[in-house]
Amino acid sequence: QAQISNYARVRHSSTRYYRADKNITSRNCNRPGHLSKNSPTPKKVPPCCLCAGKDHLQHSCPARFCLNCCLPGHYFRECLEKAYWNKHCNRCDMKGHYADACPEIWRQYHLTTKPGPIKTASAHSERSVSMYCYNCSRKGHFGYECSEKRMQGSMFPTSPFIYYYDDECDIKRRANRLKRKVADLQEAGLLPEQPKTPW
């Protein structure tokens, strides 16, 4: 008879949801006749949800990453950067990130489809009379301009427009700053060493 009841002493019959002759297989040991919670073999260790490795869990994963700077090798509490709510971008004038992680960096390439200089967009069209805010639902401004409290506490507004297009010098400067940041994190032991041969 299959061991399928949740408790040893139950008033109703154990065949309420299952029948004894029904083919029940344990997910733990893959043997028929019982559920995984009643399996005689030791419980399987679940895989890590970050890298699917079977020898560790998320808290000790070598592929863990920081939710503050999004780099691997350390957690938020160990991060060298300020908390994201204290960051202010001097590129788009928004809160929640620094200029090197500004969404404007990747947005500026939306019209550039061929090698060569970055193609810039034309000037913004005149503001629509019927514009509404997605954050406070009032008329007269867009959501990214809203000064009311954000609907999602951890969300920061980002502008849909490009304020500044990088030139070649800006791109090189940003790449050098990112290299210095990686070196600082590695020196502090908060970033795993990169393999010498590229993947």
TORBATI-44914 format. One record per residue: residue in three letters; x, y, z of N, C-alpha, C, O in turn. Coordinates in steps of 0.001 Angstrom, whole numbers, padded with zeros to 6 digits, always signed. Layout:
BEGIN
ALAXYZXYZXYZXYZ...
//
This chain:
BEGIN
GLN+000844-001182+000000+000000+000000+000000+000892+001249+000000+001891+001306+000717ALA+000530+002225-000792+001335+003435-000931+001252+004281+000328+000189+004410+000935GLN+002386+004854+000713+002430+005730+001872+002157+007145+001381+003058+007847+000923ILE+000907+007543+001487+000561+008823+000877-000110+009797+001825-000367+010935+001432SER-000401+009408+003040-001101+010325+003935-000116+011341+004506+001065+011039+004680ASN-000607+012547+004797+000249+013592+005335+000567+013366+006809+001644+013741+007272TYR-000346+012763+007542-000152+012543+008963-000416+011072+009276-001138+010384+008555ALA+000187+010609+010368+000004+009206+010741-001434+008942+011164-001999+007899+010832ARG-002040+009896+011908-003409+009709+012378-004309+010708+011660-004258+011908+011934VAL-005106+010226+010771-006069+011075+010071-007429+010421+010159-007536+009196+010203ARG-008477+011244+010185-009822+010702+010319-010302+010078+009026-010936+009022+009032HIS-009994+010742+007905-010478+010208+006633-009521+009147+006101-008383+009022+006554SER-010001+008410+005158-009202+007344+004562-008039+007932+003783-008155+009021+003220SER-006919+007224+003745-005746+007698+003005-005960+007600+001506-005104+008028+000732THR-007083+007045+001084-007372+006962-000355-008257+008106-000811-008891+008020-001863ARG-008308+009194-000016-009169+010312-000379-008729+010947-001702-009560+011217-002569TYR-007440+011183-001851-006935+011799-003075-006220+010803-003982-006177+010997-005197TYR-005672+009765-003422-004951+008758-004201-005498+007387-003863-006033+007176-002775ARG-005370+006487-004761-005718+005093-004494-004434+004302-004303-003392+004633-004869ALA-004525+003269-003509-003334+002462-003217-002771+001822-004474-001566+001595-004575ASP-003644+001531-005432-003156+000873-006645-002653+001877-007687-002173+001482-008749LYS-002764+003195-007377-002297+004201-008327-000777+004181-008363-000133+003975-007335ASN-000203+004393-009534+001244+004347-009689+001852+005648-009174+001837+006662-009872ILE+002387+005622-007949+003017+006780-007334+004519+006529-007286+004969+005464-006862THR+005296+007535-007730+006748+007401-007749+007375+008533-006954+006977+009691-007082SER+008357+008190-006133+009069+009191-005347+009986+010006-006255+010702+009451-007088ARG+009957+011323-006087+010865+012172-006858+012269+012159-006269+013220+012606-006911ASN+012398+011655-005064+013699+011622-004406+014532+010424-004838+015713+010565-005155CYS+013909+009230-004851+014677+008015-005191+014170+007331-006462+014718+006309-006876ASN+013132+007887-007081+012555+007351-008327+012023+005931-008180+011966+005199-009168ARG+011628+005519-006964+011040+004197-006752+009536+004342-006573+009079+005333-006004PRO+008763+003380-007045+007302+003470-006903+006844+003083-005497+007564+002421-004751GLY+005625+003515-005155+004988+003067-003925+004982+004074-002796+004343+003819-001775HIS+005653+005200-002920+005644+006208-001863+005988+007575-002445+006518+007689-003550LEU+005666+008620-001657+006011+009982-002053+007428+010303-001596+008007+009578-000787SER+007985+011399-002123+009376+011743-001814+009578+012046-000327+010654+011775+000205LYS+008569+012601+000359+008725+012899+001787+008801+011632+002638+009289+011669+003767ASN+008318+010509+002096+008386+009234+002814+009501+008333+002284+009539+007144+002601SER+010387+008877+001498+011443+008077+000869+012450+007580+001904+012855+008343+002781PRO+012863+006305+001814+013848+005778+002774+015273+006275+002483+016125+006236+003370THR+015538+006731+001278+016882+007214+000941+017044+008666+001406+016056+009392+001518PRO+018275+009089+001674+018483+010479+002120+017969+011478+001093+018001+011232-000113LYS+017492+012615+001605+016921+013640+000729+017992+014217-000186+019110+014491+000250LYS+017642+014402-001468+018576+014989-002429+018831+016447-002078+017920+017164-001664VAL+020086+016882-002246+020418+018289-002022+020006+019063-003266+020410+018696-004370PRO+019209+020128-003122+018786+020889-004306+019982+021589-004947+020936+021940-004254PRO+019939+021793-006253+021048+022495-006908+021027+023989-006597+020005+024541-006190CYS+022160+024620-006795+022270+026067-006593+021420+026789-007632+021470+026457-008817CYS+020635+027782-007189+019735+028469-008120+020471+029484-008998+019877+030003-009943LEU+021737+029783-008722+022489+030731-009548+023260+030044-010667+023286+030535-011796CYS+023895+028896-010358+024739+028250-011376+024377+026791-011627+024986+026145-012480ALA+023392+026259-010894+022927+024872-011026+023944+023845-010544+023795+022654-010818GLY+024971+024287-009832+025933+023343-009257+025305+022547-008128+024429+023055-007428LYS+025746+021283-007935+025132+020423-006927+025950+020350-005645+025524+019703-004689ASP+027127+021003-005599+027983+020881-004423+027864+022065-003460+028599+022135-002475HIS+026943+022997-003737+026766+024156-002866+025390+024759-003112+024691+024382-004052LEU+025008+025713-002240+023765+026456-002401+024088+027913-002722+025257+028292-002796GLN+023056+028724-002912+023215+030102-003373+024155+030932-002497+024976+031690-003014HIS+024036+030791-001158+024818+031659-000262+026317+031441-000362+027088+032326+000008SER+026757+030274-000857+028196+030033-001006+028598+029848-002469+029638+029257-002759CYS+027783+030349-003378+028042+030156-004809+029190+031051-005282+029213+032238-004957PRO+030141+030503-006042+031209+031345-006603+030687+032303-007671+031365+033270-008017ALA+029488+032043-008197+028900+032915-009223+027950+033950-008627+027204+034596-009362ARG+027970+034117-007292+027087+035109-006670+027454+036510-007161+028581+036744-007596PHE+026513+037427-007092+026791+038789-007539+026135+039792-006608+025202+039475-005870CYS+026644+040992-006665+026190+042075-005797+024993+042771-006421+025016+043109-007605LEU+023947+042987-005633+022758+043665-006136+022930+045184-006172+022056+045901-006659ASN+024057+045667-005657+024320+047098-005668+025097+047516-006923+024723+048475-007598CYS+026180+046789-007229+026994+047155-008395+026876+046133-009525+027428+046341-010606CYS+026158+045026-009284+025901+043968-010273+027169+043254-010728+027179+042651-011802LEU+028221+043308-009947+029445+042569-010274+029511+041299-009449+028978+041262-008340PRO+030156+040247-009967+030206+038973-009237+031244+038989-008115+032084+039886-008039GLY+031169+037982-007250+032212+037758-006259+031950+038309-004873+032698+037995-003947HIS+030927+039111-004695+030630+039647-003365+029158+039992-003277+028434+039970-004273TYR+028721+040317-002037+027338+040682-001787+027215+042180-001505+028214+042886-001373PHE+025993+042638-001418+025682+044046-001169+026416+044575+000065+027000+045658+000023ARG+026389+043804+001177+026969+044289+002432+028485+044453+002359+029063+045174+003172GLU+029146+043788+001389+030600+043888+001248+031013+044898+000182+032204+045163+000016CYS+030051+045466-000541+030340+046291-001714+031063+047583-001329+030758+048195-000305LEU+032024+047988-002160+032790+049212-001929+032031+050455-002363+032356+051561-001932GLU+031011+050284-003221+030251+051432-003713+029193+051869-002708+028791+051097-001837LYS+028743+053125-002840+027610+053605-002050+026374+052786-002386+026280+052198-003464ALA+025430+052753-001459+024152+052096-001742+023466+052812-002891+023610+054026-003042TYR+022717+052071-003706+022159+052640-004931+021248+053836-004672+021138+054711-005530TRP+020595+053899-003516+019694+055024-003270+020470+056325-002987+019881+057406-002985ASN+021784+056222-002747+022607+057417-002542+023363+057833-003802+024118+058805-003778LYS+023169+057117-004883+023900+057426-006111+023174+058503-006908+021944+058545-006941HIS+023935+059356-007537+023354+060397-008379+024160+060469-009670+025382+060620-009639CYS+023477+060361-010799+024133+060346-012105+024313+061778-012600+023345+062531-012702ASN+025567+062153-012908+025796+063504-013430+025690+063545-014949+026020+064549-015580ARG+025230+062448-015520+025015+062409-016970+023555+062716-017318+023281+063582-018149CYS+022614+061997-016675+021188+062210-016959+020467+062900-015807+019274+063186-015905ASP+021194+063171-014701+020661+063872-013537+019596+063072-012786+018761+063651-012090MET+019622+061740-012923+018681+060881-012210+019372+060240-011006+020601+060207-010937LYS+018584+059735-010065+019124+059033-008908+019100+057524-009157+018347+057029-009996GLY+019946+056801-008406+019917+055343-008464+021093+054711-009180+021269+053494-009110HIS+021903+055503-009866+023073+054969-010567+024088+056078-010782+023778+057263-010660TYR+025319+055662-011107+026357+056619-011482+026418+056712-013003+025788+055929-013714ALA+027179+057671-013481+027249+057924-014926+027774+056723-015715+027360+056506-016853ASP+028686+055937-015120+029245+054789-015849+028251+053653-016012+028480+052742-016807ALA+027146+053692-015270+026121+052657-015398+024808+053255-015872+023747+052668-015658CYS+024866+054405-016507+023654+055100-016940+022986+054365-018101+023675+053946-019031PRO+021653+054197-018071+020950+053560-019188+021134+054314-020501+020957+053751-021582GLU+021490+055590-020397+021697+056402-021588+022865+055891-022439+022906+056121-023648ILE+023808+055200-021800+024993+054718-022525+024574+053754-023628+024991+053904-024777TRP+023757+052771-023286+023355+051819-024335+022231+052361-025203+022098+051963-026360ARG+021413+053273-024655+020330+053839-025471+020850+054708-026614+020182+054847-027638GLN+022040+055293-026445+022540+056214-027466+022859+055514-028781+023043+056175-029803TYR+022927+054175-028765+023279+053441-029986+022058+052985-030776+022209+052232-031739HIS+020849+053417-030403+019651+052871-031039+019534+053236-032520+018846+052535-033262LEU+020176+054295-032966+020128+054657-034388+021416+054285-035126+021476+054379-036352THR+022443+053864-034387+023735+053550-034996+023741+052092-035419+023858+051197-034581THR+023617+051852-036715+023541+050473-037219+024748+050091-038066+024878+048932-038458LYS+025637+051047-038358+026820+050780-039176+028058+051280-038455+027967+052203-037646PRO+029235+050677-038736+030465+051162-038110+030699+052630-038444+030336+053103-039521GLY+031312+053342-037499+031576+054755-037697+031099+055566-036517+030863+055012-035444PRO+030951+056876-036692+030522+057714-035569+029093+057383-035130+028290+056870-035909ILE+028798+057690-033865+027462+057436-033315+026472+058380-033969+026697+059589-034024LYS+025374+057824-034463+024332+058626-035110+023399+059171-034045+022843+058412-033251THR+023226+060485-034027+022385+061103-033002+020967+061315-033516+020732+061397-034722ALA+020032+061400-032584+018625+061617-032936+018370+063100-033147+019142+063945-032693SER+017298+063402-033828+016920+064805-034013+016378+065365-032702+016127+064607-031765ALA+016195+066677-032626+015711+067332-031401+014332+066796-031024+013559+066373-031884HIS+014040+066821-029729+012753+066313-029242+011599+067125-029829+011685+068343-029984SER+010536+066427-030143+009351+067123-030647+008692+067889-029496+008981+067637-028326GLU+007818+068812-029836+007162+069617-028811+006315+068735-027891+005771+067714-028314ARG+006216+069142-026647+005501+068343-025654+004024+068246-025996+003388+069222-026396SER+003505+067055-025830+002097+066814-026120+001220+067457-025041+001578+067468-023863VAL+000081+067986-025455-000850+068611-024502-001492+067538-023632-001813+067790-022470SER-001681+066352-024183-002396+065298-023452-001427+064293-022824-001679+063089-022874MET-000336+064760-022241+000587+063810-021619+000178+063541-020171-000285+064432-019459TYR+000365+062276-019756+000007+061847-018417+001188+061128-017781+002050+060581-018468CYS+001205+061143-016459+002276+060499-015697+001865+059081-015321+000764+058868-014813TYR+002752+058100-015570+002450+056712-015201+002604+056495-013698+002125+055490-013173ASN+003258+057409-013003+003522+057221-011577+002381+057763-010707+001898+057063-009817CYS+001947+059012-010959+000900+059618-010124-000420+059800-010866-001413+060212-010267SER-000440+059498-012155-001615+059562-013037-002122+060985-013286-003230+061159-013793ARG-001336+061994-012941-001762+063365-013197-001356+063804-014596-000468+063221-015218LYS-002024+064840-015071-001767+065369-016407-000675+066443-016347-000533+067143-015345GLY+000094+066561-017437+001036+067670-017549+002498+067313-017456+003347+068163-017725HIS+002832+066073-017081+004241+065650-017054+004324+064149-017277+003325+063436-017183PHE+005543+063677-017576+005783+062251-017787+006253+061604-016484+006649+062290-015542GLY+006201+060287-016450+006562+059544-015244+007982+059755-014782+008234+059822-013579TYR+008918+059862-015710+010318+060021-015302+010577+061397-014680+011584+061585-013998GLU+009667+062367-014913+009817+063705-014340+009076+063850-013011+009183+064887-012356CYS+008342+062845-012614+007449+062948-011455+008226+063118-010150+009223+062437-009911SER+007750+064035-009317+008399+064282-008024+007699+063546-006880+008167+063581-005742GLU+006573+062878-007178+005864+062109-006145+006657+060847-005814+007558+060457-006557LYS+006314+060212-004694+006951+058965-004292+006712+057915-005369+005619+057832-005929ARG+007737+057109-005662+007613+056105-006717+006664+054991-006301+006595+054627-005127MET+005927+054449-007282+004984+053356-007001+005736+052156-006434+005292+051545-005462GLN+006871+051821-007040+007709+050729-006556+008843+051371-005769+009622+052148-006320GLY+008939+051048-004480+009901+051714-003613+011336+051646-004083+012084+052610-003922SER+011743+050509-004669+013145+050352-005054+013419+050814-006487+014553+050723-006956MET+012403+051303-007181+012576+051721-008569+012928+053196-008643+012367+054022-007923PHE+013869+053512-009525+014236+054897-009744+013859+055281-011160+013915+054445-012061PRO+013472+056539-011376+013079+056944-012718+014271+057016-013658+015377+057371-013252THR+014036+056678-014902+015054+056868-015933+014408+057605-017087+013250+057359-017427SER+015145+058487-017669+014601+059294-018754+014611+058506-020055+015575+057790-020324PRO+013571+058617-020869+013556+057917-022156+014352+058649-023233+014503+058137-024342PHE+014860+059837-022922+015574+060640-023917+017084+060570-023699+017547+060294-022592ILE+017835+060818-024751+019285+060864-024669+019700+062322-024467+019378+063185-025285TYR+020407+062587-023385+020854+063947-023111+022238+064220-023686+022575+065359-024007TYR+023040+063158-023812+024421+063363-024229+024894+062152-025026+024709+061014-024594TYR+025500+062386-026180+026055+061309-027001+027567+061261-026814+028242+062284-026927ASP+028096+060083-026531+029535+059911-026310+030322+060087-027599+029848+059747-028683ASP+031521+060620-027468+032459+060592-028586+033528+059537-028261+033453+058877-027224GLU+034496+059382-029125+035506+058327-028955+036294+058510-027664+036633+057535-026993CYS+036582+059748-027322+037344+060052-026101+036560+059635-024854+037134+059072-023921ASP+035253+059908-024832+034402+059519-023696+034377+058003-023515+034426+057503-022391ILE+034302+057285-024619+034243+055815-024562+035536+055260-023977+035502+054345-023153LYS+036688+055812-024401+037985+055347-023875+038115+055676-022387+038602+054856-021608ARG+037680+056870-021994+037761+057271-020588+036924+056345-019701+037366+055939-018627ARG+035702+056013-020165+034829+055128-019394+035438+053737-019279+035372+053123-018215ALA+036031+053231-020358+036666+051905-020331+037818+051884-019325+037995+050897-018612ASN+038601+052965-019261+039711+053036-018300+039201+053094-016863+039783+052475-015972ARG+038110+053840-016631+037539+053898-015280+037036+052523-014848+037217+052126-013697LEU+036405+051801-015768+035902+050464-015441+037046+049501-015138+036919+048651-014257LYS+038168+049625-015861+039339+048776-015578+039879+049056-014178+040236+048133-013446ARG+039938+050349-013810+040421+050704-012467+039482+050161-011388+039930+049700-010338LYS+038171+050221-011659+037193+049712-010700+037364+048204-010507+037328+047717-009376VAL+037547+047477-011582+037760+046027-011501+039028+045723-010716+039044+044810-009890ALA+040102+046490-010968+041365+046280-010248+041187+046532-008754+041720+045780-007938ASP+040438+047587-008377+040193+047882-006965+039413+046759-006288+039729+046369-005164LEU+038398+046241-006970+037596+045146-006399+038427+043880-006255+038288+043162-005264GLN+039292+043593-007227+040138+042400-007130+041149+042547-006002+041440+041583-005293GLU+041684+043754-005836+042643+043996-004763+041994+043828-003395+042633+043355-002456ALA+040712+044220-003281+039977+044061-002025+039463+042635-001832+038894+042323-000786GLY+039655+041765-002831+039186+040383-002734+037701+040221-002953+037127+039206-002556LEU+037058+041206-003581+035609+041163-003784+035227+040795-005203+034043+040819-005541LEU+036181+040458-006033+035900+040060-007408+036802+038885-007745+038015+038972-007552PRO+036237+037776-008249+037085+036625-008554+038065+036953-009668+037774+037765-010546GLU+039231+036314-009625+040243+036518-010669+039687+036048-012004+039035+035007-012086GLN+039953+036826-013054+039478+036471-014386+040410+035422-014995+041619+035481-014773PRO+039869+034453-015767+040744+033490-016435+041635+034184-017435+041226+035148-018082LYS+042877+033685-017565+043825+034320-018478+043435+034124-019945+043657+035000-020781THR+042853+032966-020238+042413+032730-021613+040929+033055-021711+040152+032600-020872PRO+040513+033830-022710+039084+034158-022829+038251+032931-023122+038722+031974-023737TRP+036985+032969-022667+036082+031834-022890+035723+031725-024333+034971+030829-024716
//
